[in-house]
Amino acid sequence: KEEKEELFEISDLIWNTQFNEAQERILSLAKDGTLEMVDYKTGLQLSLISWLRSMITESEQDISECLSILTHVQSVAHLILSDSKHNSEQEIESARIATGLDLLLRAILQFRIGSYVRGAFNIRSAWKIFEEALSKTKFNSSLSTHKRLKITITDPDMVGQILFCVCILEFGLSLIPTAFRWVVEYVGFPSGNRALSMHFLENCNSESLGGPTLLEPFANFFKLWIYTFFYESWDSGELFLNKILSKHPNSVLYMFMGSHLYRKRLECQKAVDLINSAIKITENQIPEFKVVLNHELG
């Protein structure tokens, strides 16, 4: 079985809340079952598991473990980047994108623990990587003409990772009040174009990309969050929720966000049913999240 196919299967485990099984599968891909022998692609998937867990539990130990995995991913990716003679152009681009995603995940954790300066620095570094990468995809028409490069990145997974990360950055910056936006533009960040962000998000799926991308489940969660809290597109949100739950029926994260969607629609019983279903699933996987879910019940 090819490694990429294996990683997509692991992604399904993650989003069906089978964190422990996913981590075991990842380490089984290593030569001796340890993190040190995991390549950067596999390590990045491991870091996504650890990152999700740390965001859910807010445990210092989980955050520290995630940062350690991200450091490993970054060091292995840098080995690829520093050896352009023996690695293909696509492998170089893949390692560079992995580095950008690593920086973005790291920055979000750093903001979570109050390390704002380091977080801001890493977000800016991530943006520079993704801005250049975007200029090499078919979506480069969103950039000014002088920033567009020859289209060399066509792999659906790579393009999907670029679109989602640019989407997150653009949408996040769009939340900054207009009066202060010139400050972030001055230091090299994008202007925060929400319409552009949504355009990228709508295209971050296997149908639009012509193939799967590992970050599609993250994009689905983000899209559901936006439907619920920003655009209040609750009917569209419910259709979308049913669609993604049909693929990941045991996803406590989708259930959690779906419960907020139903509360917005004043369909409290549906919200309670989703939370109760999520509680049953978390008992064996993420017991810390059960506290959050019980709090939602009130």
N, C-alpha and C positions, 0 to 999 in steps of 0.2 A: 504494500500500500504506500502511495506517495506521501511525502511529509506534509504537503499542503492539504491534501485530503484529510489526513489525520488531524491537522490543526483545526479544520472546519468542524470535524466531529467533536473535538474538544470544546470548541466555541459553543456548540449546541448543548453540551453538558453544563457549561458555565451558566448559560441563560435559562437552563432548566433547573438551576439551583443545585447542581451536583458538583459543588466546588471541590470536595475531597477527591472524588473520582477523577475530575479533570486534572487536578494537580498530580495524581498518581500516573495518569496517562502521559502527562508531559515529561515527568522525570523518567518514565520508562523509555523515552526516546533518547535519553542521554546514554553515553557509552557505559558509564558506571553508576547511573542513577543519581548523580549529584548535580547541583546547579553549575559547578565549575565546568562540567562537560556538556552543557547545553549551548547550542548555537544561538545567535541573536534572534532569529525568527521564532524559535521555540521559546527562548527566554522572554521575548516580548509577550507571548501568549500567557506565560506564567506570571508576568508582571501585571497583566490585565486582571487575572484572577485575584492576585494579591491586592491590587489597587481597589477593585470592587469590594473585597472583603474589608479593607481598611476604611473605605468610605462609609460602609455600613456600620461597622463596629466602633469606629473612632478610637480604637485601641492604640496606645503608644507602641506596643509591641508589634502590632500588625503594620502600622505605618513605618516603623523602623525596618521591618522585614521587607516591605515593598520597596523602600528606598534602596536597600541593599541589592535587591534583584535588578532594579533599574540601573544601578551603577554597573552591575555585571553586563547587562545588555549594551549599555553605552560603550564599555571597554571593548567588547567583542566586535561591535559595529565599527568602532574606530580602527580596529585591525584591518577590516575589509577596506575602509576608506583610504587607509595609508598604503595599500598595496594595489594600486590601480593596474599594474602590469600583469598581475596574475588573476584579476577578477574582471568579469564582463561589465559592460556599461550598465546593464540592467541590475546586476548584483550591487554595483556601486550606488545606483539610485535607490535601490531597496534599502540598503544600509543607511543611507542618508535620511530617508523617510522614517525609518525606525528610530534614528537618533532624534528627529523632530518630535515624534510621538512620545518618546522617552522624556524629552524635556517638558512637553506639555503635561504629561501625567505627574511628573515630579513637581512642576510649578503649582498644580492644583493642590497637591498634598502640602506643599510648603505654605500656601495661603491658609490651608486648614489649620496648621500648627502655629500660625502667626509669623512666619518667616517671609514677610512681604517683599523685601528688597530682592532677596534671592529668587523668589517666585516671579517677580516682574522681569528680572533679568533673563530667566529661563524662558518666559513666555515670548519675550522679544527675540531671543535666539531661535525659538521654535518657529515664530512667524517668518523670519528670514529664510529658513529652510523651506517652509511650505509655499512661500511666495515664489521662490525660484522653481520649485517642483511644479506648481500650478502652471507656470509659464511654459512648461514642456508637455502639457496635456491639451486635449481638444477643448477644454474649458477656458483656455487662456484669453478668449475674447473679452473677459471681464477685466483684464488688465490693460493699462495704457500700452500703446503700440510699441514703444521703445523697450518695454519689459517682456515682450513675447519672444519666445525662442522656438527653435525647430521642435515639432512634436516628436518626442522620443519615448514618453511614458504612456503606454497603452494597456498595460496589464490591468484588468479590472480591479483586482485586490489593491494594487498600489494606488490607482486613481481614486478608488473609494476612500482609502485612508487619507489621501490629500484633501479630498472634498470635505470629509467630515471634520478634519482638524481646522481647515480654513473656516468652515461654517461655525464651529465653536468660537473661534477667535473673533470673527466678524460680528456674530450675534452678541457675544459678551461685551464687546466694545460699544455696540449700539445701545447698551443699557446705560452708558455713561451720559450724564446730562450734557446737552449741547454746549453750554457755557464752558465746560471743562474739556471738551473733546479736542480742542486745538493742542492741549498739552500732550496727549498721547500721540497725536499725529506728529508733533514736533520731535518726539524722541524715536520715531520710526515705526509706529504702529499704524495699521489701516484705519480708515475713517469710521468703521463700524456700520457697514451697509447691511441692514436687516433684510431687505428684499433679495440681495445677492446671497446672503446667508441661507435664506429659505430655498433659493434656486438650487444651491449646492446640496442642501439637505434632501430635496425632492429627488435628486439624481443619485443619491448615495444608496442604491439598491441594485440587486442583481439584474433586474429587468432593464434598467437604464444603462448599466455599465456593460451588459453583455456577459456577465459572469459574477460569481460571488465575491464579497469582500468581508474580511474578518470583522470590520467595524460596523457592519450593517445593523446588528442588534443594538449597538450603542446609539446609532442614528435613529433607530425606531423608538428607543426610550426617549431620546431628546425631542423627537417629533411629537410624541404623545404628551410630553411635558408642555410643549409650546401650545398644542391644541387645548390643553386644560387651563393653563394659567395666563396665556398672552392673547391668543386670538379667540378664545372661548368658542371654538368650533366643536361643540360637544357632540353633535350628531356625527360629524366626520370622525371625531375622536373615538366614538364608540365603535364605528365600523372598523377603524384602524386597529383598535384594541382587540377586537374579535379576530382580526386577521393575524396579528402577531402572536396571540395566545394559541391559535390553532397550530402554530409551529413550535412554540415553547409553552406548553400548557402548565408547566410547573414553575414558571418564572415568578418568584415573589416580587421582583422589582417591577415587572409589568403589572402585577396584581396591585401592588402598592400604589402605583401611579393611576391605575384604573379606578381604584377606590376614590381617589380625589376627583377624578372625572365624574363619577356617579354622584358624589356629594355636591358637585357644582350643578348637576342636573336635578338635584333634590330627590334622587332615587336612593335613599339611604339604605334600604334593605339590600340592594345590589352591592353597595359599597361594603356593608357588613359581611355579606357572603364572600366577597373577594378577600377581605382581611382574614376571616376565619379559615379560608382555604390556605392562605399564605402562612398562617400560624402553624398549621399542621405540618407544612413542608419544612419550616425553619427549625423545628425541634431537633432534627438529626444533622442539619448542615450549618446553620448560622444561628445558634441559640440566642446570641446577643440581639439579633434583629427582632426576636419575639417581644422584647421589652418595648421596642418602638411600635410594633404592630398592636400590642395591647393598649398602648397609649392612644393610638388612633381610635380604638373602640370607645375610649373614654371611661 
